Amino acid sequence: MALYWKSAYTKEFFIKVLIITFPMLCIVGCGKKKIETIEASITEIEQPSQKEIPAEFSSDGQPVLTVEEENTYQVKRLYQVNNPKECMEETRYWKLQKDTEWLVIWDCLENQSIFEGIVLLDKEGNLINEKYYNMLLWNDLSQLWDYTEETSILTWIDEDKTKDHARKYNTQEELLQEAGFENSAPIYQYYDKYHNLKLELYMDKPKERFCGFINNYYFNSDKKKCVDRYGFTIEGMEDCYWEDNAFSMKSVYGTDGADMVDSYKEMVEYTQAGMVDSYISQGLMEHYEDGVLKMLPSNVLELHYVYRDDGTLYYRDYTHNPMIFGTTFCSLESYYDKSGRVVYESGYITHGRLEYYYIYKDEGDKPEYLLEIDYNGGYVIPHIKCYY
């Protein structure tokens, strides 16, 4: 049996490996359970380890992964630092049964599976689409801190005549009634991968008025699930032309930045199915090195794609050089539904975060509306576009 200790930065999937000696099994494995418990039923396996691991096992505060592997199975356990408790908590794991090609990726905090089903393996028993399943394991981890849950609904009122844009409400019903949406049904609801309600949107189409709610979920250091609730209203919307930019090799501003660097070049890698796997453009820019101004290689744009087993696009990771394009959207994560349509994006802005929700009519390829959410000053400031 091989036992590995892995440390990883959650957004990248490049993992350095250190082989741990066999006596360490009692620390990073399943406590006093023998390794034979791997052959137990799936119900027994799907329980987080109760063995506490000192926080010092992660020297840089990043999550740590342990891997137990034999010819017929592979078990990975992901631990995160719980600073207030001064230990590491097992927050996710996966069990791959190689003989049946059955994979379970489990979230110990949500107490439910992220993925459960048959996967494709090569002759050596390795995942063919490892990039996708690694992302499911590592992406969107909760940070275990001593949060204070906000009990009120922090609400932004979009009215020209009011000076009191920032308000607090005790219940959704209170805001819906005041905004004129009492007894109305939402036109759109967005759920995260754990089936938590993330967005609820109401609309008065003739008046072009909207009211909505955003829920952000997290876990505190006691592993208790908490939620911060935000509300908003919108008066009017903007007409906008829809263009699908999923495979655009340009910045979010429509330029490639080639004129801002010397010796510009582009590098594209493809999957075995012929889809774009990654795109990187580079050039020489002035940077100081050891106090000396030099022309050094710098990335201009960088795109990485993740696909499901059926070939549909699942995720796109976009980054651009902030010295060329500015800091807004210097990172942008895009998520796609099973039809390959973009449904949610999250991007960087200096004062907080930007979110985008794409709303489709039935099974159409083009979104009908785009809801923009700007996290600013403890509130969410909304804007909505109608595509033509």
CORJO-V780603 format. One record per helix or strand. SS is the DSSP state (hx for helix, st for strand). FROM is the first residue (numbers start at 1). TO is the last residue. Records with the same first field share a line. If there is no record, write none. Layout:
SS->FROM-TO, FROM-TO
This chain:
st->2-7, 16-19, 53-54, 64-69, 73-82, 87-97, 102-107, 112-118, 121-121, 127-127, 144-145, 153-156, 166-169, 188-191, 197-204, 209-220, 225-235, 238-240, 262-270, 276-289, 292-307, 313-320, 331-336, 342-349, 352-360, 367-376, 379-387
hx->22-28, 35-39, 42-45, 55-57, 130-138, 172-179, 258-260, 322-325
